[in-house]
Amino acid sequence: MFKKIGPGVLVAAAFIGPGTITACSLAGVGFGFTLLWALLLSIIATAVLQEMSARLGIVTQKGLADAIKSELDTPWIRILIIAIVLSAIVIGNAAYEAGNIGGATLGMNALFGRQYATYYPFIIGFFAFGLLYMGNYKALEKVFIALVLIMSLSFLLTAIVTKPDILKILKGTLVPSMPKDSLLTIIALVGTTVVPYNLFLHASLVSEKWKNKSDLGYARKDTIMAIALGGLVSMSVVIAAAAIPGEEITNVIHLAKGLEPLYGNSARYFMGIGLFAAGVTSAITAPLAAAYVANSCFGWKAGLKDIRFRIVWMLILGLGVFFLSFGITPIEIIKFAQITNGILLPVISVFLLWVVNKATVMGKYKNNGIQNLLGFVIILLSLFLGVKSVIKVLGIL
């Protein structure tokens, strides 16, 4: 079974973090099932890009940053691209790590109450530290499979207890519509699903799991199944939130409280367990992704137990716990991260599409016509969303 399950689980766990769950909650409360099509679109886009990234990783046995560096001949362009990637991923992940740990803390609040809330960030931080310090990819993968299954069941059960209208769900999923004031919510749904750092994480992780090109079939199935499951979880949160009429929701715990009068404590516990699992998995994958990106950018060729690799993820994890424990909200850093991520996704998508079309890199495993068409459409979409996110953060409109 574990031969067939690979890094796709970590990728799914990375994009289903507290930010995604909050965005899905707001979409469900504000617009019911009508924005499910945007999630479906983003899941397809994620699957297409992650499959390219995984294929590149297996064929070249390199990370994405390594592949881009080796194909850029002009020194100043190479340095510029690597600088953008490093700043967006490493600084961005440090800023968002506090949110990941905070999400897991909210889950623990729902399950165990607030009397020990001060200690929750440290408990979660030590748990993440222990898993990462082991430096054992197989152990990490098994823990993630367990956490993703727990998270998936929790959110699916929360959605099921609300007894949704299946026909309305199908309509919202298959018939695109843009209700008034829904554009920013659509951008949030897509932006929290198609995550730039996952492209780097996936390309690096597949070479830990699979060494032969004959394993490409396993990688493709693993990617599609894991991302489809992640999409189902996101949709479940939207469906659960849609059951709450006219409630003021600003985070996922408000969603759980809104469900309580209708469905009792079970909804709160399902949501708490799911949010804890979502926060913990993202709190582990964000530092891991930053370490892999630094590894590729600086050409360290370091393993999981290398001190340089460990210093990077320790820094990201430590900053996350620090920001949260002392009530610091690194707004300017988060704004910087949002702007750089808005720029990074279309840029990295272009380079990914370019590299996987080079016969000198991919040989017979380069993209076919359908993959290129889908990739081109995704680049246009990510460019539109990137411009919108930058405009939103800078407050131009």
N, C-alpha and C positions, 0 to 999 in steps of 0.2 A: 504493500500500500504506500509506504513512504518513498519507494522508488518513483512513484507517479505523482506524489505531492511535492511541490517545490516552493520556490520563492514567491510564487503568485500569492500565497497566503499572507506573506509579509507586506506585499504591495497593497493588497486589499485592506489589511490592518492599518497601513499607513494613511490611506485616504479616508478611512472611517474614523476620524478623530472627533473630539468635542466640537470643533468648528463646523464639521459636516453635519453633525447631529443637530446643532443649534440652527444652522441654515435650513435644514429639512423641517425642523419644528416650526420655524417662522413661515416657511412656504405652505405647510399644511394648515396652520391656523389662519393665515392671511388669505390663501387662495384655494383651499380645499385640495381636490385631486387635479386641478387644472394645469399644474406645472410638472406633473409626472413625466411628460414628454421631454422636458429639458434634462431630467435625470437620465432617461433612456438614451438620449443623444450623447450625454457626457460619458455614460458607461461604454457605449460603442466606441467613442473617440479614445477613451482610456485603453480599451482592449486592443485597438489598432496600434496605438503608439507603443504600448508595453510589449506587444508581440514583436515589433521591430527591434526594440531595445534588447529583449531576451535573445532574439535570433543573432543580433550583433555580438552579444556577450559570449554565446556558445561558439559561433563560427570563429571569432578572433581571439577568444579567451582573454579579452581586455575589457576594461571599463569604458564607458561612453566618452569620458573626458580624454582618455588615452587615445581612442580612435579619432576623435576630433583633432587633437593636437598633432597626431602623426600625418593628418591629411591637409593641414594648413601650412603652406610654405612661407607665407609672409610673416616675419617675426612679430611686427607690431599688431597685426590682426590676431595672431595666436595669443599674445600677451593680453590684449583687450578682452577677448572672449573668455579666457581662463580667469581673469580678474572679475568679470561680471558673474561668472558661474560661482566662483569661490565666495564672493560677497553675498550674493543672493541666497545661496544654500546654507553656508556656515552661519552668517549673521542672522539670516531669516529664521533658521531652525532654532537658534538660541532664543530669539524673541518669542517664537510660537511654543517653545518647550514649556514655558510657564502655563500656557493655556492647556496643553496636553495633561500636565500634572494636575492642574486645576480641575479639569474634567473628571479625572479619576477621583479626586478629592470630593467633588459633588456626589459622585456615585457612592462613596463611602459614607457621606453625610446622610444620604437617603436610606442606606442599609443599617448604619450603626448609631445614627444621631450625631449631634454637633458637639457633644461634651468633650470629645478628644480631637476636635477638628484641627487644632494647632499642630498635632503630630502627624496628621495624614500625609502632608507633602513629603515629610522625611521618610515615612514608611514606604511610600511609593518610589521615592528616589533611591532608597537602599535596595528595594526589590529590583528595579531597573538596573542599578549598578551591578548587583550580583549576577544577573543574567548576562550582561554584557562583558563583565570581567572574566567569566568562565572561558570566553573565547571559543566556545564550542558551537559551530554552526548547526549541527544536527540537533543538539539539545534546544537551542534557540528556536529552531523550526518547529519542534514538537510542542514547546510551550505556546507558540503562536497559534498552532492548529487548535489547541485546546481553548485558548482565549477567544479566537475568532468564532469557534463553534458556540461557546457560551454566549458571546455577544449576539450572534445571529439568532439563536433560539430566544434570547431575551426580548429583542426588538420584534421578532416575528410574532411571538406570543402576545406582546403588547398590542400589536396591530390586530391580531385575531380577536382579542377580547372586545374590541370596539365594534365588531360585526359590521364591517364596511359593505357598501353596495358595490358588487363586483362589476356591474355594467358601467358605473360611473368611473371606476378605476381604469377600466379598459379604454373608455373614452378619453380620460385625462392623459393616459399613456400614449395613445395612438393618434390623437387629434390635437395638433399644436394650437395653442391659443395664448394670447398675451393680454390678460386683464390689465386694467388701469393700475399704474404704479408697480408693475411686476418686474420691470426690466432689471433693477438692481438685485432682486431676489433670484432671477434666472442666472445672472452673472455669478452670484454667490454659489448657487447650486453647481454650476459647471466648474467654477474656479476651485471649489473644495474637492472635486472629484478628479479632475485632470491636473495632477500635481507634478511640477517640473522635477523635484528631487527624486521622485519615484523612478524616472527614466534612468537616472544614474545608479540608483540603488539596485534596480532589476538587472541591468547589464553586468554589474559587479557580482551580484549574488548567484546568478545562474552558473558562473564559472566555478563557484564553490560547490555547487550541486552536481552539475553535469560537465563532463570533459570531452564528450564525443559529439560529432555532428549528427550521428544516428539518434541522439536524444532529443532532437528538435521537435519531434512529434509530441513527446512527453511535455516539453516546455510550453508548446502552443496550447495543449489541452489544459495544463495547469493554469496558465495565464487566463484563458477564457472562462474557465469554471470559477476561479477565485474572484475575478472581477465581477462576474455575473452574480455571485453570492453577495459580494460587497454592495452591488447595486440594489439587490433585493432588500438588504438591510436598510439602506438609505430610503428606499421607497416605503418600507414598513414604518419608519419614523414619520414620514409625511402623512401616511394613512392614519396613524395613531393620532397625530396632531389635528388632523381634519375633523376628528370627532368632538373637538372642544369648540362650541360656538361662542364667539365674542369674548374669549378670554384674553387677557393681556399677558403675552408670553415673551420673556426676554432671554430665558435660558431653558435648558431641557428639564431642570427640576421643577420649574413652573408647569411644564407639560405634564410631568408625573402628578403634581398636585391637582392639576385640572382634570385629570382622569380619575382621581380618587373618589369623588362623589358618585360617579357612574359605576366604577368597577372595583371599588374597595382598595385595600392596601396592596393587592397583588400587582397592580399596574406600577405602583411606586417601586416595589421590589424588583420587578422585571426591568424597569427603566434604570434603577440604581445599579444592578448587576451589569447591564449592557453598557452603561456609561463608564463604569469602573474599567471594564475590559477594553472599551474603546480608548479611554485615556491612557491606560497602561501600555497598550500596543503601540500607540502613537508616541508615547514618551520614550519607548525603546527604539523605534525605527527612525525617529528624527535625528538623534545623536549618531546612530549607526550610518545613516545616509550621509551626514556631514563628514564623518570619518572616511567613508569610501570616496567621497568627492575630493577631499584633501589628498588622499592617497593617490588618486588618479592625476590630479592637477600638478602635484609636486613630483610625480613619478617615483614614489617610495617603493612600490611593489611589496608593501608590508602586509603581513597576515593579521588575523584578528587579535593575536596576542602581542603584536609589536608595540613597543612603548609609545611610538609616535602616533599610531592608530588610536591607542587608548587615551592619550593626552587630549586628542580632539573630541572624542565622545564624552570624556569626563568634563571637559570645559562646557560643552553644550548642556549636559545634564545638570552640572553644578549651577550654571546660570539660571536654568529653569526653576530649580528648587529655591535658589536665592531670591529671584524676583517674586515668586509666589509667597514665600515665607515672610518676607518683609513688606508685603503689600505694595511692591513697586510695579507699576504698569509702564513698561518701556514703550510708550506710545510712538515716540519718534523712530525707534528702531523698527517697530511693527510697520509703521508707514513706509519706511525705507524698504522693508522686506516685501510689502505688497507691491510697491512700484517696481522693484527689481524682478519679482516673480511675474508681474504683468509683462515686463519686457522679455524675461527669460523664456517663457513657454513658447512664443512664436519663433524666437531665435533658435532655441534648442530643437524645436520641431523641424525647422528648415535644415539644420545641420544633420539631424538624425536621418531625415529623408534623403539628404544628399549622400551620406556615408553608406546607407544600406542599398543605394543604387550603384555604387562603385564596384565593378567586377574585380578590380585589383584588391579590394578588401573582402568582399562577400563571395566572389566566385559565382557558382551556379545558384547560390542561396540569396542573391540580390532580389529586390522587390519585383513583383509582377505588375501588370497594368492596373488591376483593380486596387491593389495595395497603394499604388502611387496616386490614383484618383482619390481614394479615401484620405490619404495623407495630405493631399493638396487642399481638400475641403476643410480638414481639421486645422491646417495652418491659417487659412482665411478666418475661420471661426475664432481661433486663439488670438489672432491679430486684432480682431474686432473687440474681443473681451479684454485683451491687454490694454488697448487704448482707453476703453471705458473705465477699467480699474484705476489706471494712472490718473485719468481726469477726475474720478471720484475722490481719490486720496488727496490730490492737490487742491480739490475744492474749486476747480475751474468752472464747473456747472453747478 
